[in-house]
Amino acid sequence: MNIETFISDAVRRSVEALYGTLSGEQLQIQKTRREFEGDYTLVTFPLLRRSRKSPEATATEIGEYMQAHVPQIASFNVIKGFLNLTLDSSFWGERFAEIAADAHYGEAPQTGRTIMIEYSSPNTNKPLHLGHIRNNLLGYSVAQILKANGHTVIKANLVNDRGIHICKSMLAWKLYGNGETPASSGMKGDHLVGKYYVEFDKHYKAQIKELVAGGMPEEEAKKQAPIMLQAQEMLRKWEAKDPEVYTLWETMNGWVYEGFDVTYKALGVDFDKVYYESQTYLLGKSLVEEGLRKGVFYRRADNSVWIDLTGDGLDEKLLLRGDGTSVYMTQDLGTAYRRFEDNRLDDMIYVVGNEQNYHFQVLKLVLKKLGYAAWSDHITHLSYGMVELPEGKMKSREGTVVDADDLIADMVRTAREMSAELGKLDGATEAEAEAVSTMVGLGALKYFILKVDPKKTMLFDPRESIDFNGNTGPFIQYTHARICSVLRKAAEAGIDFTGAVSASYLPEEIALVKQLTEYPATVKAAGDNFAPSIIGAYVYELAKSFNGYYHDHSILREEDAELRKLRLQLAQQVARVIRLGMKLLGIDVPERM
């Protein structure tokens, strides 16, 4: 049953019985605020012209009528012009039975919409870092939430496998690598390639300094540094399919992909489709040529191609360099075109940091001007804030990033240390301790990042995230493990808690049932707003409520068999919804801890 619809219909029937048929008026019904007694509240002020009575008298009249004619209304109270309605325990008992019987609780019917969500989108010149972790976790979680909302979801990764940044790593390896490979160095492939990206920057800066010391202006020195000119020449050779450059590119990218796959597996994220910029930039170039023919773009004297968006309140945007090489915008045009054409998408969501807000504003506008408004309006940029550390911002060129692999390993190690200190691994085998530590460490990382609204810049504190108290992943995981322990002990004691329950609900038990009924609406809200943080907040509040209930009420030692059955069933469903919610965040929950 949809509770909001039930309440709305009951209120409407009561109001019309008292004051006549409503002609288009909207009833204002909302959940009762926490500081007041009640479940749902009717705002009576819009009805005063019909009742011709004071707000308090109108609310009282409606409340008395509903209590007399709607069996599910247990009581009501009036605060000024607000009628607070309380539903009886049998109503909530029926809702609880519906939840327990629904094998797909929280999942919406299929909508028929196909949505592609792109996340990760790494460059193949460096390993994944903390910023990529937020991107991957956010993209994967939103994909899971959209699936739960009934959409067909395609998880996509666009690998930025070409361009000047890739050539920088390739050139530095060629100049200074002495044939080093992942096998010979013992390094993951993405780490090895990232090492040479940093190496390029070191030599580049040294050459700039030397040129400036010789009297060249700094901006000119940046352009004329020999190593930068070599990298630009390498990019031109790559686009011309020079055999030597292309072979080196394939080799080094192969090292990186093997490294990325290890990190993705550790994070628990995956993709349905992987696109490569090297395969879409030519299509982008053809769209630019099409735009030139249509007069949407123009060519400058240096042969570069631009679009003038000043009339739209933006600026002029480069689409092709003078030497014919493409830029990110060129590639994104081609990729967007291919995706919509190949997959017949209803919506396309890009999970990209907020520093690219302008880029996606331009992308949608350029596509519209090229004549693709039918689907460019269905592009959404899921913009998110950066992840910062107590030490400040990260810079990949200088090698000061927080490496994703190192962070994952540190989280698992810290989780093991803290779990052992608290005695949560007592009696566990080595394999069990490792499995729980991995689950807790990754759960802490994922929850800490996903509980923050995507739009906000966040400060990541690894040790704070593993706290077993407060709004953390381990707190929720431990709550789930605690419930599993109770259910396990019940089974071991031969307690059968299946079947219908005849016991009466205490107010605290009704409160838990109410929270459980809110899960589907929470999943919908998270999907509508692309916000895993809404799921995180809900699951935390549910876990916190259960812990309070568990502290105050006996479950296994309850002597009344029917009441014990009710409490075990309630615990079972709380654990189930915690598990469902955490799964939408990409987080596993342990049964033992």
C-alpha positions, 0 to 999 in steps of 0.5 A, spaced: 500 500 500 502 507 498 501 510 505 501 517 502 495 515 497 491 512 503 491 518 507 490 523 502 484 519 499 481 518 506 482 525 508 479 527 501 473 523 503 472 526 510 473 533 507 467 532 502 463 528 507 463 535 511 463 540 506 461 538 499 465 536 493 472 539 492 473 542 486 480 542 484 482 544 491 489 541 493 489 538 500 496 540 503 498 533 507 505 532 510 508 527 514 508 530 522 514 534 524 518 530 529 516 535 535 509 533 534 505 527 536 502 524 529 504 520 523 501 525 518 498 532 518 493 536 514 493 543 513 486 546 514 487 553 512 485 552 505 479 549 507 476 555 512 472 558 506 468 552 506 467 550 513 466 557 515 469 556 522 476 557 525 482 553 524 482 549 530 474 548 530 475 546 522 481 541 524 477 538 530 471 537 526 475 533 521 479 529 526 473 527 529 469 525 523 475 521 521 476 517 527 469 515 527 469 513 520 476 511 518 478 505 522 485 506 521 485 512 525 487 511 532 487 518 535 488 526 533 490 532 535 490 539 533 495 545 533 492 551 531 490 550 524 494 543 523 490 536 524 495 531 526 493 524 525 495 518 528 494 511 525 493 505 529 498 499 530 494 494 526 495 499 520 503 499 521 502 491 522 499 490 516 504 494 512 510 490 516 507 484 513 507 487 506 514 489 507 516 482 509 512 479 503 515 483 498 521 479 495 523 486 491 522 491 496 524 498 494 525 496 487 520 500 482 517 497 476 520 498 469 520 504 466 522 503 459 527 508 459 535 507 458 540 511 461 547 511 460 552 513 466 559 515 464 564 515 470 571 513 472 574 516 465 581 516 467 587 518 463 592 513 461 598 517 463 597 515 471 594 511 476 587 512 479 587 517 485 583 519 491 579 524 486 578 518 481 575 514 487 570 519 489 568 519 481 568 511 481 564 510 487 559 516 485 558 513 478 557 506 480 552 507 486 548 512 482 547 506 477 545 502 482 540 507 485 537 508 478 536 500 476 532 500 483 528 506 480 526 501 474 531 504 469 535 500 464 542 502 466 548 502 462 555 503 466 560 506 461 567 508 462 571 513 457 578 512 457 582 518 455 587 514 451 590 519 447 593 526 447 599 530 449 598 528 456 599 521 454 605 523 449 608 526 455 609 519 459 611 516 452 616 520 451 619 520 458 619 513 458 623 513 451 628 518 453 629 516 460 626 509 461 632 504 459 627 499 457 623 498 464 617 494 464 612 492 470 615 485 470 622 488 470 620 493 476 615 490 480 611 496 479 603 496 477 603 498 470 599 504 471 604 506 477 610 505 472 607 510 466 605 515 472 612 515 474 614 517 467 609 523 467 612 525 473 619 525 470 617 529 464 614 534 468 621 534 472 625 535 466 620 540 463 621 545 468 628 544 468 628 546 461 624 552 462 628 554 468 634 554 463 631 558 457 628 563 462 635 564 465 638 565 458 633 571 457 627 568 454 620 570 457 617 564 461 611 564 457 615 563 451 620 558 454 614 554 456 612 553 449 619 552 446 622 547 451 625 542 447 621 536 451 615 539 450 616 540 442 618 533 442 611 531 445 607 535 440 611 532 435 610 525 438 602 527 438 602 529 431 606 522 429 601 518 433 595 521 429 599 519 423 599 512 425 607 512 425 608 505 427 614 506 432 610 511 436 603 507 435 607 500 438 609 504 444 602 507 445 599 500 445 604 497 449 604 502 455 597 503 455 596 495 455 600 496 462 596 501 464 589 497 463 592 491 467 593 496 473 586 499 472 583 493 472 586 491 479 584 497 482 577 497 479 576 490 482 579 492 489 573 498 489 568 493 487 566 497 480 565 495 473 562 497 467 558 494 461 561 498 456 568 501 455 569 507 450 576 509 448 577 516 445 582 514 440 576 511 437 572 517 437 576 523 436 576 522 428 568 522 429 568 528 433 573 531 427 568 529 422 562 533 426 567 539 426 567 538 418 560 538 418 559 544 423 564 548 418 560 546 412 553 549 416 557 555 418 556 553 425 564 553 426 569 558 423 577 557 421 582 562 423 588 564 419 592 559 423 588 553 420 585 552 427 577 551 428 573 555 433 565 556 435 563 563 437 558 563 443 559 570 445 552 571 443 550 565 448 553 569 454 559 564 453 566 565 449 569 562 443 571 555 444 577 551 440 575 545 436 581 543 432 588 546 433 592 549 427 596 542 426 589 539 425 590 535 432 583 535 436 582 537 443 577 534 449 571 538 446 572 534 439 572 528 442 566 529 446 562 531 440 564 524 437 563 520 443 556 523 445 554 522 438 556 515 437 553 513 444 546 516 442 546 513 436 548 506 438 544 505 444 538 509 443 539 512 450 533 516 453 538 520 458 546 520 458 549 522 465 556 524 465 560 524 472 565 529 472 568 534 477 565 541 478 571 544 474 568 541 468 562 545 469 563 550 463 565 544 458 559 541 459 555 547 458 559 548 452 558 541 449 550 541 450 550 548 446 555 546 440 551 539 439 544 543 439 547 548 434 549 542 430 542 540 430 542 534 435 537 538 440 533 532 440 538 528 445 543 534 447 537 536 452 538 529 455 545 530 457 546 531 464 553 533 468 553 530 475 558 535 477 561 533 484 566 537 488 573 535 489 576 531 495 581 534 499 586 532 505 588 535 511 595 537 507 591 540 501 590 539 494 593 534 490 597 535 484 599 529 479 604 532 475 608 533 481 607 526 484 603 529 490 597 525 489 594 520 494 594 513 490 588 509 490 591 503 491 595 505 497 589 508 500 585 502 499 591 498 502 591 503 508 584 503 509 584 495 510 590 495 514 587 500 519 580 497 519 584 490 521 588 494 527 582 498 529 577 491 529 583 487 533 583 493 538 576 493 539 576 485 540 571 485 533 576 479 530 576 475 537 576 468 535 576 469 527 581 465 523 586 469 519 581 468 512 575 471 516 579 476 519 582 478 512 575 478 509 572 482 515 578 487 515 577 488 507 569 489 508 570 494 513 576 498 510 572 499 503 565 500 507 568 505 511 572 509 505 565 508 500 560 510 506 565 516 508 565 519 501 558 517 499 554 520 505 557 527 503 552 531 498 556 530 491 556 537 490 560 539 496 567 539 496 569 534 502 575 533 506 577 526 507 580 523 514 581 516 513 582 514 521 575 518 522 572 514 517 573 507 520 570 509 527 565 504 529 561 509 532 557 515 529 555 516 522 560 511 519 560 505 514 563 500 520 557 503 525 552 500 520 556 494 518 557 492 525 549 493 526 548 488 521 553 483 524 549 484 531 542 483 528 545 477 524 548 474 531 541 475 534 538 471 528 543 466 528 542 465 536 535 464 535 536 459 530 541 455 534 536 455 540 531 452 535 526 458 536 521 459 530 519 466 529 516 465 522 508 466 521 503 471 523 504 475 529 499 476 534 503 481 539 501 488 540 506 493 537 510 498 542 511 505 540 518 504 539 517 498 534 512 502 530 517 507 529 522 502 526 516 499 522 515 507 519 522 507 518 522 501 514 516 503 510 520 510 508 525 506 504 522 506 497 521 513 497 528 514 499 530 510 493 526 514 489 529 521 492 536 518 491 534 517 484 531 523 482 537 527 485 542 523 483 544 523 490 547 516 494 548 521 500 540 520 501 541 513 501 546 513 506 543 518 511 537 513 511 541 507 512 544 510 518 538 513 521 535 506 521 541 503 524 541 508 529 534 507 531 535 499 531 541 500 536 537 504 541 531 499 540 536 493 542 539 497 548 532 498 551 528 492 549 530 484 550 529 480 544 532 473 545 530 473 552 523 476 551 519 471 555 512 472 551 513 468 545 509 472 540 512 478 542 519 475 541 517 473 534 515 480 533 522 482 535 526 477 531 522 479 525 523 486 526 530 485 527 530 481 520 527 486 516 531 491 519 538 487 517 535 486 510 533 493 509 540 495 511 543 490 506 539 493 501 541 500 502 548 499 503 548 495 496 546 501 493 552 504 495 556 498 493 558 496 500 558 489 503 555 488 510 558 482 514 554 477 518 559 476 523 564 481 526 
